[in-house]
Amino acid sequence: MAATQVFVARMAGLAVFGPDGERIGKVRDVVISLRVDPSPPRVLGLVVELATRRRIFVPMLRVTAVDPAAITLATGSVSLRGFHQRPNEALVIGQVLDATVTLSDSGQEVVVVDAAIEPLRSRDWVVGRLAVRPRRSRLTRRGSVQVVPWSAAQGLTLTDRQGTEGLLSVFEAMRPADVAAALSELPPKRQFEVIDALDDERLADVFEEMSESDQRELLAHLDSERAADVLEAMSPDDAADLLGELSPAESDRLLALMEPEESEPVRRLLSYSSDTAGGLMTPEPIILRPDATVAEALAHIRNPDIPPALASMVFVCRPPSATPTGRYLGCVHAQRLLREAPFDLVAGIVDSELARLTPEATLSEITRYFAAYNLVAGPVVDSEDHLLGAVTVDDVLDHILPVGWRDEMTEPGDGFVGNGSRSGGLPAEELGADRA
């Protein structure tokens, strides 16, 4: 695109053409994705009015040229489904222009008269600047327009424009890691309102992605019974990490409130040092008996609740199948399962030669183990051949990265693309999926 900055008010009414010059409609508005922090929001696309008066959504990634007289798309094929605004979105012309905001440096109240969108190297567009004018009273003349960065205006973030119910609607479609990052940007009162409204399972997923400091602060807000319920819903290794950050008295009190079958694996993990395989492992990997079939193994690794690293292999053990198991026989890699007949037994394809981690293995030994064998998960086995659990690469990275790394997960400055409000991979709009 030749344009480096385009003021949205001037785009209203511009004709929209396909690559062959066929007229599709005209621009009625620009859709942006609001954020919880003051960083510039991403431009999602255009609201285009067809000749039939129907308004549709056209993704910004399909725009190839923005000229003073027209807008050109990369394709003439567009979804004809009517435009429907999502909770985390705002219309620049319809909702941002004429909004009253406060300039952060002077505290002056001003009115937004226009907004400038700018392309990034990633092909995304953002609202980089706002044209604002001082509010006019009966006794003052109309002030001059000044252009300020988006971040200099207060009152346009998702938190400013959405109540708690609106935030919950937005968070519902976001990944737990992105919800955790968004929560950290909210004021404490709004944080408490959100976590009070989340169910235990969802809150547990979000807690697992938070920094230790955020975990402690929000856990302290919960009453003891609910805190214990959330810990039960968390993965045992994550629950153990969180309890390890608390005082021994507080940790013991919460463990006592948990159901015995939920607290027992957590207590076992707490008995190991946090920087060893025993302290890092999850005690709930995929464990099968030797008479299980390949089809059964594939059904387990297809479970969407199993993290990808943990689904990379299944572990074959003699009964009992709960950790600590009976005699550990070996593992079967997911790729091997895909090459075998569904009715074959896993006992016939077990990799019994792969080295095992001891519960006392140090962090440096674990990292060398993953590098040497090109793995993302590895078995933790005791001296009596009982499988105790599995260490995954994400557990290792969590301990290798600097303290507080989760607090620095801002985007786009750290290399993350997107705002977490949509599914992973390519945006749904780029894939041609319907967004309505």
C-alpha positions, 0 to 999 in steps of 0.5 A: 500500500502506498499510503502511510497514514489515512484519516478515517473521516476522509474514507467515508463514502469512498468507492470499493473496487475489486482487483479487476475494477468491479465496483463492490460498494462504498465505505461506511466505517472502519472496525477496530479492536479495542485493547485494555491498555492505551496501545494503538488498536488494530484495524480489523477491516471496513464496513462496506455498503453494497448497492442493495444497502446491505452492510458487510465486513471486509477484512483489512488484510484484503485491502491492497490500496487506499487512494484519495478516490477509491479503495482496492481489494485483493479479491472481488470475492467477499462474504455477503453476510451482514456485518455484526459488531463484536463486544471488543470492537468499535466503529471509528466513525460511528463511535470514536469520532465525536467522543470526549477524551482526556489528554494524559499530559495536560488533563484537558478534555477534548473531542475526537474529530478524526483518526489516522490509521497507519500500516505496519510492516506485518501488513496490519493497520493500527489507529496511530493518531487522533485529531482532537479539538478542545471542547467548546463552550458558549463563552469560548471560540472553536479551538484549533485541531491538534494531532496526538498519538492514540496513547495520549488520549484517555477514555478509549480503551476496552476498560473505559468503554465496556462494563464487566459483562462486556469484558467477560464477553471479550475474554470468553473468546480469548486464550487463557494467556491473553486473558491473564495479560489483559487482566494485569492491565486492569485496575484492581477493582475491575480485576476482582469483578472479573475473577468473581464472575469467572467459573472455577475451571476458566479461572484456573486456566487463567491463573496458570498463565499469570505471573507469581505476583498476580497469582498471589494478589488475586488468590488473596482476594478469593475466600478460602473455599473458592481458592481451594476449588480453583487450586483443585481445577488447576494442573497439579504442577501449576497448583504446586508452583502457586502454593510454593509461593505462599507461606507454609501455613497458608499453603497447608491451610489451602491443601487441607481444604482441597479434596484428598484425591486432588491434594495428594499429587500436589503434596507429592510435587511439593516434596521435591525441589522446584528446579528438579524434574520431580518439582517440574513434572505433571503427575497426569500424563497419558498412561496406558496399559500394554494391552491398549490399542493404537486407536485408544492411544490416538483417542487420548492424544486427540483430547483438546484438553491435553496440552500439545507437548503432553500429547506428543507421547503416551507412556505404557505401564503395568497397573496401576495406571495412576502415578506412581504407576506399576512397572514402567515399560516405555513410551510411544511417540505420537508420530509412531502411533499415526503410522500403525494400524488402529487395532495393533497393541501399543505393547508392540511399538513401545520405545523402551530404549529412551533414556528416563529422567530421575525425579532429582534431575536438575534443570540443566540436565533436563534441558540437555535431555530435551536437546539430545533427544529432540523431545518436548516431553520426557518420563520421570521414573524412580529407582523402582521403575515407577512412572512418577510423571512427565516433564514438558518443555513449557515447564522448563521454559517457564523456569529458564525465562527471567523472573516476571517474564509474563508481566512483559508479554505485551504486544506488539513490541515483544514480537507477538502478533495479534491481540489474543481476541481471535483463534491462533494461526492466521486471522479468521478473516484472512482464511476466509472464515465468516466473522459474523 
